[in-house]
Amino acid sequence: PSADVRFGVVAGLSGHDRPDALAALIALSDDPDLDVRNWATFGLASMVSSDTPDLREALLVRTEDADPEVRGEALIGLAARHDARVLPALRRELAGVFHGDWCVEAAELLGDASLRDELGALRARLGAADEAAFGDAFDQALLACTKA
């Protein structure tokens, strides 16, 4: 019942591609505790090389999470696996409030030319501080989407 223990389990299992570790991370990616859910999603998205239908489905579910960081990690994981089902969720993030560059990184990883306009529109809405912090990420994503 302890979120701290569940978080420790996530930390211990992240980076392991064993089927039992992946199954536990998938279950923990739906945890009620935000930190547990976030780190389990990150573990599935970016810390394992596995690519299974169950892993992709768990990431797809997390693209609907209430927390923008969890959604962003899920976008990155699906985009890295070139799963086209990420496009609607990625477009929603690009059209919404800018919470960080997760959606920009996902767009770069996916490299889909149809995202250029959404990337440009989001960049145009950035304030000066976000442009200074994330301008290079937008440049890289736009370049990747141009090559597609």
PALUMKOL-626336 format. One line per field, with one value per residue: residue number from 1; residue in one letter; x, y, z of N, C-alpha, C, CB in turn. Coordinates in steps of 0.2 Angstrom, whole numbers. Glycine has a CB too. Layout:
<nodes>
k <- c(NUM	...);
r <- c(A	...);
nc1 <- c(X	...);
nc2 <- c(Y	...);
nc3 <- c(Z	...);
cac1 <- c(X	...);
cac2 <- c(Y	...);
cac3 <- c(Z	...);
cc1 <- c(X	...);
cc2 <- c(Y	...);
cc3 <- c(Z	...);
cbc1 <- c(X	...);
cbc2 <- c(Y	...);
cbc3 <- c(Z	...);
</nodes>
This chain:
<nodes>
k <- c(1	2	3	4	5	6	7	8	9	10	11	12	13	14	15	16	17	18	19	20	21	22	23	24	25	26	27	28	29	30	31	32	33	34	35	36	37	38	39	40	41	42	43	44	45	46	47	48	49	50	51	52	53	54	55	56	57	58	59	60	61	62	63	64	65	66	67	68	69	70	71	72	73	74	75	76	77	78	79	80	81	82	83	84	85	86	87	88	89	90	91	92	93	94	95	96	97	98	99	100	101	102	103	104	105	106	107	108	109	110	111	112	113	114	115	116	117	118	119	120	121	122	123	124	125	126	127	128	129	130	131	132	133	134	135	136	137	138	139	140	141	142	143	144	145	146	147	148);
r <- c(P	S	A	D	V	R	F	G	V	V	A	G	L	S	G	H	D	R	P	D	A	L	A	A	L	I	A	L	S	D	D	P	D	L	D	V	R	N	W	A	T	F	G	L	A	S	M	V	S	S	D	T	P	D	L	R	E	A	L	L	V	R	T	E	D	A	D	P	E	V	R	G	E	A	L	I	G	L	A	A	R	H	D	A	R	V	L	P	A	L	R	R	E	L	A	G	V	F	H	G	D	W	C	V	E	A	A	E	L	L	G	D	A	S	L	R	D	E	L	G	A	L	R	A	R	L	G	A	A	D	E	A	A	F	G	D	A	F	D	Q	A	L	L	A	C	T	K	A);
nc1 <- c(4	11	16	29	36	31	36	50	50	48	59	69	65	66	73	75	73	66	52	43	47	43	30	26	30	21	9	11	12	-1	-3	-11	-3	5	20	24	17	22	36	36	30	39	50	45	44	57	67	69	72	63	48	33	16	8	16	16	2	0	7	0	-13	-8	-6	-18	-17	-20	-9	3	16	17	9	17	29	24	20	33	38	30	32	45	45	39	25	10	-2	0	-1	-14	-15	-3	-5	-15	-8	2	-7	-12	-9	8	18	30	45	41	32	37	50	44	38	49	56	46	45	36	30	18	16	23	16	8	19	25	15	14	26	26	17	24	32	45	55	52	55	69	73	69	70	80	76	64	69	76	66	58	66	68	55	54	62	55);
nc2 <- c(-6	6	21	25	13	7	16	14	1	3	11	1	-8	-1	0	-13	-27	-38	-49	-50	-39	-29	-31	-28	-14	-9	-11	-3	9	14	18	26	35	50	52	38	33	42	39	26	26	34	24	14	20	26	19	6	-6	-14	-18	-21	-26	-25	-15	-4	-2	2	14	21	23	31	43	50	54	64	72	82	79	65	62	67	59	47	50	52	39	31	38	36	22	23	22	25	28	37	50	57	61	68	78	85	89	98	107	112	120	125	114	110	102	89	85	91	84	72	74	76	63	56	61	66	73	80	86	98	111	112	111	123	133	131	135	148	153	153	161	173	167	153	152	154	144	132	134	128	114	115	119	107	97	103	101	87	84	90	82	71);
nc3 <- c(0	1	-7	-8	-7	-19	-28	-26	-31	-45	-48	-46	-56	-68	-84	-86	-96	-95	-96	-84	-77	-86	-86	-73	-73	-82	-75	-64	-71	-71	-58	-44	-38	-42	-44	-44	-55	-66	-66	-69	-81	-88	-87	-95	-107	-111	-105	-108	-121	-126	-136	-136	-139	-127	-120	-128	-128	-115	-115	-124	-117	-107	-114	-112	-99	-84	-80	-87	-89	-88	-99	-109	-108	-112	-125	-130	-129	-138	-150	-152	-155	-167	-168	-176	-170	-160	-166	-165	-151	-150	-158	-151	-139	-145	-150	-138	-122	-118	-110	-108	-117	-121	-130	-142	-143	-145	-158	-165	-164	-171	-183	-193	-207	-207	-195	-195	-196	-184	-175	-178	-176	-162	-157	-161	-151	-140	-126	-123	-114	-114	-128	-128	-120	-126	-140	-148	-148	-154	-167	-171	-171	-181	-192	-192	-196	-208	-216	-217);
cac1 <- c(0	15	18	36	38	30	41	56	50	49	67	73	64	67	79	76	68	63	44	40	49	39	23	26	30	15	4	13	11	-8	-4	-14	2	8	27	25	14	26	42	34	29	46	54	43	45	63	73	69	72	57	43	28	9	6	19	13	-5	0	9	-6	-17	-5	-7	-24	-16	-21	-3	6	23	15	7	23	33	20	21	40	39	26	35	52	43	36	18	6	-7	2	-3	-20	-13	3	-8	-18	-3	5	-12	-13	-4	15	20	37	46	40	28	42	54	40	37	56	57	41	48	30	29	11	17	26	12	7	25	26	10	15	32	23	14	29	35	52	59	52	59	76	75	67	71	84	72	60	73	78	60	55	71	66	48	55	65	50);
cac2 <- c(0	12	24	25	6	6	20	10	-5	6	12	-5	-12	3	-2	-21	-29	-45	-49	-49	-32	-25	-32	-24	-7	-8	-11	3	15	16	19	32	40	53	50	31	33	46	36	20	28	35	18	10	24	28	15	-1	-7	-19	-16	-26	-23	-23	-9	1	0	5	20	24	24	36	49	53	55	71	75	84	76	58	62	68	53	42	52	50	32	29	41	32	16	25	20	30	29	43	56	62	63	72	84	88	92	103	113	115	124	122	112	107	100	82	85	93	78	66	76	75	56	53	64	66	80	83	90	105	117	112	114	131	136	131	139	155	155	153	167	174	163	147	151	154	138	127	135	123	108	116	118	100	94	105	98	80	84	92	76	65);
cac3 <- c(0	2	-13	-7	-9	-26	-31	-26	-36	-51	-48	-47	-62	-74	-87	-86	-102	-93	-96	-78	-75	-90	-83	-67	-74	-85	-70	-60	-75	-70	-51	-42	-35	-48	-45	-46	-62	-70	-67	-72	-89	-91	-88	-101	-113	-112	-102	-110	-128	-128	-140	-136	-139	-121	-118	-132	-126	-109	-116	-127	-112	-103	-117	-109	-92	-82	-79	-94	-89	-89	-106	-113	-108	-116	-132	-132	-130	-144	-156	-153	-158	-173	-168	-179	-165	-156	-169	-162	-145	-151	-161	-145	-135	-149	-150	-131	-118	-118	-103	-109	-123	-122	-137	-147	-143	-148	-165	-168	-165	-176	-190	-198	-210	-206	-189	-196	-195	-177	-172	-180	-172	-155	-156	-162	-145	-134	-123	-124	-109	-117	-134	-127	-117	-131	-147	-152	-148	-160	-173	-172	-172	-187	-197	-193	-199	-215	-219	-218);
cc1 <- c(4	17	26	39	37	35	48	56	51	56	71	71	65	73	80	70	65	55	41	41	44	32	22	26	24	9	5	12	3	-9	-7	-9	5	15	28	23	19	33	41	33	35	50	52	44	52	69	73	69	66	52	38	21	7	9	17	6	-5	2	3	-11	-15	-5	-13	-23	-18	-15	1	13	22	13	13	28	30	21	28	41	36	30	42	51	39	29	13	0	-6	0	-8	-18	-7	0	-11	-13	0	0	-14	-8	3	17	27	38	45	37	33	47	50	39	44	57	52	43	42	29	23	11	20	22	10	13	26	21	11	21	30	20	18	31	42	57	58	55	66	78	74	68	75	80	67	63	74	71	57	60	69	59	49	58	61	47);
cc2 <- c(6	14	24	18	5	10	17	4	-2	8	6	-9	-8	1	-9	-23	-36	-44	-47	-42	-27	-25	-28	-16	-5	-7	-4	10	18	17	26	37	43	51	43	31	36	42	29	21	30	29	14	14	25	24	8	-1	-11	-15	-21	-23	-21	-16	-3	3	4	13	24	27	31	43	53	55	63	75	76	80	68	57	62	62	48	44	50	43	29	32	37	25	17	22	26	32	35	50	60	65	69	79	88	92	98	109	116	119	121	120	110	104	93	81	86	87	73	68	74	67	53	55	64	73	83	87	97	111	117	114	121	135	136	135	147	158	155	160	167	169	156	146	151	147	132	128	130	116	109	116	111	96	96	102	91	80	86	86	71	64);
cc3 <- c(0	-5	-13	-9	-16	-30	-32	-31	-43	-53	-49	-53	-68	-77	-88	-92	-101	-93	-90	-75	-79	-88	-77	-68	-78	-80	-66	-64	-74	-62	-49	-40	-42	-49	-47	-54	-67	-71	-70	-80	-92	-92	-94	-107	-115	-110	-103	-118	-130	-132	-141	-137	-133	-118	-122	-130	-120	-110	-120	-122	-108	-107	-115	-102	-90	-81	-86	-94	-91	-97	-110	-113	-112	-123	-134	-134	-136	-150	-157	-156	-164	-174	-170	-174	-161	-159	-166	-155	-145	-154	-155	-141	-139	-150	-143	-128	-118	-111	-102	-115	-125	-129	-143	-148	-147	-156	-168	-169	-170	-183	-195	-200	-209	-199	-189	-194	-188	-173	-172	-176	-164	-153	-157	-155	-139	-132	-124	-120	-112	-124	-133	-124	-122	-138	-151	-153	-154	-167	-175	-174	-179	-193	-198	-197	-206	-219	-221	-225);
cbc1 <- c(-5	21	15	39	35	22	42	57	43	44	69	71	56	67	85	74	72	65	42	43	56	40	21	31	36	13	4	20	12	-13	3	-19	7	7	30	21	7	28	45	28	24	50	53	35	42	64	72	63	79	54	45	28	4	7	27	13	-9	5	15	-9	-18	2	-7	-30	-9	-25	1	7	27	10	2	27	34	13	20	45	36	19	36	55	39	40	16	4	-9	10	-4	-26	-10	8	-13	-22	3	7	-18	-15	-7	20	16	39	53	35	22	46	57	33	35	62	55	34	53	24	30	6	20	29	5	5	31	26	3	17	37	19	8	35	33	55	56	44	57	78	71	60	74	91	69	56	80	81	54	56	78	66	43	60	71	45);
cbc2 <- c(0	10	31	27	1	8	27	7	-8	13	16	-10	-14	10	0	-24	-29	-48	-55	-54	-30	-27	-39	-25	-6	-13	-17	3	14	10	19	31	37	61	51	27	36	53	35	16	34	40	14	9	31	35	16	-5	-10	-22	-13	-30	-29	-28	-10	-1	-7	2	20	20	19	35	48	48	54	71	72	91	76	55	67	74	50	41	60	53	28	31	48	31	12	22	18	28	23	43	55	58	58	69	83	83	87	101	110	109	125	127	106	102	102	79	89	99	76	65	83	78	53	55	60	63	79	77	86	105	116	105	110	132	133	124	138	156	150	149	168	181	163	145	158	159	137	125	142	121	107	123	122	96	96	113	99	77	88	98	74	66);
cbc3 <- c(6	6	-14	0	-5	-28	-28	-19	-35	-52	-42	-41	-62	-72	-84	-80	-108	-86	-99	-72	-76	-97	-82	-62	-79	-90	-65	-58	-82	-72	-48	-36	-31	-48	-38	-42	-63	-67	-60	-69	-89	-86	-82	-101	-112	-110	-94	-107	-130	-122	-147	-129	-142	-115	-119	-140	-125	-104	-121	-132	-107	-101	-125	-110	-89	-75	-74	-95	-83	-85	-107	-110	-100	-114	-133	-127	-124	-144	-155	-146	-153	-179	-160	-185	-161	-155	-176	-162	-140	-156	-167	-141	-133	-156	-153	-127	-110	-122	-101	-103	-125	-117	-137	-145	-137	-145	-165	-164	-158	-174	-192	-194	-218	-206	-184	-203	-199	-175	-174	-187	-173	-152	-162	-167	-144	-136	-115	-122	-102	-118	-138	-121	-111	-129	-148	-148	-142	-159	-173	-166	-167	-188	-194	-186	-195	-215	-215	-213);
</nodes>
